[in-house]
Amino acid sequence: MRSKQLEKILPFVQKPARYTGGEPNSVIKDKAQTDVRFAFCFPDKYEIGMSHLGMKILYGLLNEMQGVWCERCFAPDIDMEDIMRAQGIELFALESGDALKEFDFIGFTLQYEMCYTNVLNMLSLAGVPLLSKDREGLQNIVIMGGPCVCNPEPIADFADVICLGEGEELLPEVVECYRRCKQNAGSRADFLKEVSQIEGVYIPSFYEVEYHEDNTVKAVVPKYDFVPATVKKRVVADLDKMYFPETFVVPFVQAVHDRATAEVFRGCIRGCRFCQAGFIYRPIREKSCETVRKQSNTLCENTGYEELSLCSLSTSDYSEIETLLGELIDDCEAEKVNLSLPSLRVDNFSESLAEKLAKVRRSGLTFAPEAGTQRLRDAINKNVTEEELMNTCRKAFMGGWTLVKLYFMMGLPTETEEDVAGISALADKVAELFYQIPDRPKGRNVSINVSCASFIPKPFTPFQWEAADDSETLERKKEVLLSANKSKRVSISYNNSTDTLIEAVLAKGSRKLCKVILQAYQNGCKFDSWDEHFNFEGWQKAFESCGVDPKFFANRKIPFDEVLPWDHIDYSIRKDYLISENKKAHESITSPHCRQKCAACGADKLSGGVCHARSKA
């Protein structure tokens, strides 16, 4: 969109800097010297998307390729969209202001299922056909990636290309394939055929789904001999050699996570049975201490951020954490940078770690017990005891912390109301502990923030066969949770039970959901992850008009021998291993973590045998 048009409408929208571009470190290239243009779209508001590390990595990676220009695009807020539609302004990229339909690729990263209607809304605003079968020519290849595509079937009708797994090596190969096809005057069909040969690329239109009479999946079958029956995810074996940007685009509007972020490792050693990320990001691979420190210092220097966050699924499980923190704290103290460690484990928060963190400016500490009783923590394989949590909080309080965030889940398999009440009881004990410590921070009160998310069974986890609790059950459990809270120092938040139903459907659904998502969007659904915009009635009408029962996907326990909609997708985790873990859960039997004993989960088969946790087991 041209600057004069932008100037006319920005005074009438909130946070106009979301739409201007021109931020420090954003990339501007000469279009005349560009062979491939890539619009990287985040299907949520600017503040959310600008916090996402994966987008920052791939933005830098693509822009370092000669002749490739990657630009950013975010979902406009409601006020901006209304003006754009009223004035016939098409969705545009921030760097050039050009309409998305001028781009070769329109890429979406799918971080959560509740963004699917936003994807359709952004395509509609861009003037691009919503269904892949309606797009022609070699432009506007709609490409999708991110954790949600491990079950790509609910969005299969909308994507031309789906990238499975990690994109640092995969995405440049896809772009080079496109460039060759473009130079050879190839067609859309030529490109899709050629790119389907790249490991990690799934072309949904090249497969058809067969169903039983009861609507369960019979098989997902390739239409052509040249495509694989099973599509494998891509994995980067060596994180030290993997691309990582030396700078980030610094937003004009404060992002949700407004800080420099350094990734320390991928995967997770723990094997929590509910956690999709802990399985789909396997095998476990670490960066060296030297690499993390170098990347951290470079980012802070080039962005001017005053906070650095170490990123992983369980930061304190990083094998060199003590050494790394010793070095980074010296760097942070010298530069007056705050150091943040999200995703800490209560069972390895040592006194030395607390002492190191106390040397930098304090933010709140976050721990995730996940369940209120030991029986349920054993069932989900959390392997954390109440004693460990209390000891960890005691160290934190003695170290000067007065804010602790505790993450729990509600609706977990085998959960009882006693387990739910245990959440409040455990939080109360943590609050009481603060006042029992003689060396606590004087003149200050403690705050315990409990966040309780509803459990949603996700693909490629031991709980992928489980049913989610229905809305009535979740509402009853919320009443139990709140009534059990006895402390004024404990605040409890939880998510909407109707959101949970839709997310569970989208997470586990088959290709039959494509028509439901399309109809929900046509019913006005968008920004479904935002409470103020969530339109449950629109979704209900979509299910009814499409003849799809949402409870079939969300609230039904699936037999182990049933074909799952994502069974043709290979994320390297053995199904018999997941079944074994599921059975252990129902007996509240724990499994050792990966460094204690390798479970032979199969995660290393797609990375040339690389699994740092297995080598330490």
C-alpha positions, 0 to 999 in steps of 0.5 A: 500500500502506498504511503499516502493511502497509509497516512490517510487512514492511520490517524483512525486506528489504534497503535498505527505503528503496527502498520508502518514498517521502517523499524530498526533492522528491518530489511529493504531490498531493490525489487529489480534485484529480487528473484523471489519475494516471500511474505512471512505472515503471522496470523495474529496481531503485531505484538504477538508475532514480533515476539516469535523467535522462529519468525525472526530466525527465518526472516533473517535467513531468507533475507541473507539469500541472494535475490530473495526478499522476505517481508513481514505481515501480521493480522490487522486488528479489527479497526484497521481491517474495517477501514481497509475493507471499506476503502478497498485496500488489500493486505500489504507487507510492512517493508515495501507496502506492496500487496501480498498478491504481488508476492511469490510466496505467502507463508504462514507460521501456525503456532496455535490452532485457534489462528486458522480463521485468521489465516483465511481472513488474511488471504481474503484481505489480500485478494487471494483465493482461500482454497488451493484448488482455486489458485492459478499460475506460479505466484501466491504459493501459500506455504505453511509451517509451525508446530500445528502442521504436525496434523496438517489435515484440518488446513489441507484445503487451504495450503499449497505447500506444508513444511514439516519440522524445522525450517532452517535447512528446508525453507531455503531448499523450497525457495531454490526449487521455486527459483529454478521453476520460475527461471524455466517458466514452469507452471504451478503444477511443475513446482508442486511436483518438484518440491514434493521430492524435498524431504519435509515437504507435504503437498496436501492436494497430492493425497486423498483421504478414505473414510469408514462409514463411522467417519473415522479415517480408513487411509490417507493415500497418495494420488501419484507414484512420485509422492511418498506414502509417509512424509518425514519431518526435517531436523537440523542435526547441528545447532552450532552450525545452524543459522541464527540471526545477529540482529532482530527487527526492533518493534515500534510497538511493545511486543508481548516478549520485548527482549533479545532471545537466545535459543540454548537447545531444542527438544526436551528430556522429560517426556511429560505425556501431555506436552506436544512440544516435548515430543515433536521437537525431539531429538534433543540437541544443544548449542555449545556454551560458547555459541549461546554466549556469542549469539546472546551478546551479539543480539543485545549489542545490535538491538539495544534490548535491556533484557535477554531471555534464554529460550528452550522447553526446559532451560535449567535442563541445559547441561552447561547451565551453570557455566553459561549463567556464570559467563552471561551474568558477568556480561549482563552485569557489565551491560546492565541487561536483565537476564530471564530464565523461563521454563525452569524445573523445580527439581533442578533449581539449585542454590548456586543457580539461585545465587547466580540469578540473584546477581541480575535484576529480578523478574518473577520466577515461573515453575510448572508443577502441572498437577495438584497431587502426586498421583496425577503428576506421576500419571502425566510423568511430570516427575516433580514432588511437592517437597521439591517444589517447596524447597525450590520456592524456599530458595527463591524466597531466600534469594529475594524473589516475591513473585512466583508463577505456577502453571497447572493443567485441568482436565488431565487424563485420570483427573479427579476433583481431589486433584483439582482442589490440590492445585489450590492447596499447593498454591496456598502452601507456597504462599504460607511458606514465604512467611515462615522464612526468617530470611525473606525479603523484609517489608514485602508481601508474596504474590502467587499467580496460578495459571490453569490451562485446560488439557487438550490432547495433541498429536504425537503425544502419549495422550493423543488417544485421550478425550478432552473434558467437555465444557460442563465438566470443566466448568464444574472443576473450575468451581472446585478450584476456586472454592478450594483457594484459601489465600488472598496472596494466590490469584487464579486464572484459567481459560474459556471452556468453549475455547477448549472444545474448538482447539481440541477439535482442530488439534485432532481433526481430519480433513473433514474439518476444512469445510467447517473452518471455512464456514466458521470464517464465513460466519464471522469467526476470527481472532479466536484465541482472543476472548473478546473476539471468540465467536462460539455461536459462529463455530456451532453453526458451522459444525451444524451446517457441515454435519460435523459433530465436534465431540467426535474429535474432541470428547471421544477416546480413540482406540489404539488400533484406529487410523489417526488423521496424521498417521501418514506424517512421520515426526520420528516418534514410535507409536508403540512407544507412545502407546506404552507411555499412555498405558503407564499413565493410567497406572500412574507409573513414571518413566525416567527422563532421557538422560537417566535412561534412553527410551528408544523413542525413535526421535534420532532416526531423522537426524543421523542418529544425533540425540545429545540426551541419549549420548549422556544416558 
